[in-house]
Amino acid sequence: MSDKQLPAVKLAVGMAMIGTVGAFAVESGLSPVSVVFWRCVFGTLFLGLWCIIRGYLPDRSLSLKRLTYASLAGVCMVLSWIAFFAGFTLTSIATTTIVYHIQPFFVVLISAVFLREQISLNQVLWMAGAFTGVILASGLIAPFSVISIHWILGVALTLVAALLYAISTVVGKGLGQQRPEITTLCQTIVGIILLAPFTDSFRSVPPESWGWLIGIGILHTGVAYVLMYSAYPKLTTPVIGVLTFIYPLVAIIVDWVFYGHQPGIIQMTGMILIALCTLGVKLGWSFPVGLQRKISL
């Protein structure tokens, strides 16, 4: 394998690994709060050791300002994980994962409203398409389907998770060039402090759950993040945009094969629509000028 191919392979493996996080969370059998707490514990152990071995710690660039930004981003990220994992238990792994990918559009909206960043008509159109995709992918309008209040709540929590992730992303811009491994380590430490009072320590964890929890912490929060962070700087935006969708694809396959949740035609249409619109924003695709003029009128 050549040096040029290695970053793409790293990102693909990392995304495929992240795509199985829903199964690990479900199989652990614990509440979302407990799963996230132990994710933070084992993630902190792995990332702390990794950063020490790699020489990233001690980090002399850490200032009070950066720690504040990292802590705020950490609170949002931890709450996002909780809402995300809650979505798995109320809907399905595939639905939750796909709807969660609406997050880039929340970043655009937050940046436009609070940071006064300009938003183009193309972005508005992609956004409208993506939110239409959310409605379709959620299953709320599928024919002959009976959607319970739990399902609706699960979709709502997933949208909250995506919004919180977007807020964490925007807040994280204040960290400048800080290494992402250090940022994630700060976030997992915040998670431990934040959730410790709500977790009954070791006593509430069945023996069969530990393997899943360790996997979520080490594989999904440690190994996968390290693979992705090391690959991002060496890849172009189009390659990153395409490989990112390995994550939801794996999640859909896992949900289908192991849990029998086969998306219907309308749901699949919504999922594809979200994927296309997300790529459109990330890659800067433009609609025909004629169409833009008609819409603007």
FENCOR-V350879 format. One record per backbone hydrogen bond with DSSP energy under -0.5 kcal/mol. CO is the residue of the C=O (numbers start at 1). NH is the residue of the N-H. If there is no record, write none. Layout:
{{CO | NH} {CO | NH}}
This chain:
{{2 | 6} {3 | 7} {5 | 9} {6 | 10} {7 | 11} {8 | 12} {9 | 13} {10 | 14} {11 | 15} {12 | 16} {13 | 17} {14 | 18} {15 | 19} {17 | 20} {18 | 21} {20 | 24} {21 | 25} {22 | 26} {23 | 27} {24 | 28} {25 | 29} {26 | 29} {31 | 35} {32 | 36} {33 | 37} {34 | 38} {35 | 39} {36 | 40} {37 | 41} {38 | 42} {39 | 43} {40 | 44} {41 | 45} {42 | 46} {43 | 47} {44 | 48} {45 | 49} {46 | 50} {47 | 51} {48 | 52} {49 | 53} {50 | 54} {51 | 56} {51 | 57} {52 | 55} {58 | 60} {59 | 62} {63 | 67} {64 | 68} {65 | 69} {66 | 70} {67 | 71} {68 | 72} {69 | 73} {70 | 74} {71 | 75} {72 | 76} {73 | 77} {74 | 78} {75 | 79} {76 | 80} {77 | 81} {78 | 82} {79 | 83} {80 | 84} {81 | 85} {82 | 86} {83 | 87} {84 | 88} {85 | 89} {86 | 90} {87 | 91} {92 | 96} {93 | 97} {94 | 98} {95 | 99} {96 | 100} {97 | 101} {98 | 101} {99 | 102} {100 | 103} {102 | 105} {102 | 106} {103 | 107} {104 | 108} {105 | 109} {106 | 110} {107 | 111} {108 | 112} {109 | 113} {110 | 114} {110 | 115} {111 | 115} {111 | 117} {120 | 124} {121 | 125} {122 | 126} {123 | 127} {124 | 128} {125 | 129} {126 | 130} {127 | 131} {128 | 132} {129 | 133} {130 | 134} {131 | 135} {132 | 136} {133 | 137} {134 | 138} {135 | 140} {135 | 141} {136 | 139} {139 | 142} {142 | 145} {145 | 147} {146 | 148} {148 | 152} {149 | 153} {150 | 154} {151 | 155} {152 | 156} {153 | 157} {154 | 158} {155 | 159} {156 | 160} {157 | 161} {158 | 162} {159 | 163} {160 | 164} {161 | 165} {162 | 166} {163 | 167} {164 | 168} {165 | 169} {166 | 170} {167 | 171} {168 | 172} {169 | 173} {170 | 173} {171 | 174} {172 | 175} {173 | 176} {175 | 178} {179 | 182} {179 | 183} {180 | 184} {181 | 185} {182 | 186} {183 | 187} {184 | 188} {185 | 189} {186 | 190} {187 | 191} {188 | 192} {189 | 193} {190 | 194} {191 | 195} {192 | 196} {195 | 198} {196 | 199} {199 | 201} {200 | 203} {200 | 204} {201 | 204} {202 | 205} {204 | 206} {206 | 209} {206 | 210} {207 | 210} {209 | 213} {210 | 214} {211 | 215} {212 | 216} {213 | 217} {214 | 218} {215 | 219} {215 | 220} {216 | 221} {218 | 223} {219 | 224} {222 | 226} {223 | 227} {224 | 228} {225 | 229} {226 | 230} {227 | 231} {228 | 232} {229 | 233} {231 | 234} {232 | 235} {236 | 240} {237 | 241} {238 | 242} {239 | 243} {240 | 244} {242 | 245} {243 | 246} {244 | 247} {245 | 249} {246 | 250} {247 | 251} {248 | 252} {249 | 253} {250 | 254} {251 | 255} {252 | 256} {253 | 257} {254 | 258} {254 | 259} {255 | 259} {255 | 261} {256 | 260} {260 | 262} {261 | 263} {264 | 268} {265 | 269} {266 | 270} {267 | 271} {268 | 272} {269 | 273} {270 | 274} {271 | 275} {272 | 276} {273 | 277} {274 | 278} {275 | 279} {276 | 280} {277 | 281} {278 | 282} {279 | 283} {280 | 284} {280 | 285} {281 | 284} {288 | 292} {289 | 293} {290 | 294} {291 | 295} {292 | 296} {293 | 297}}
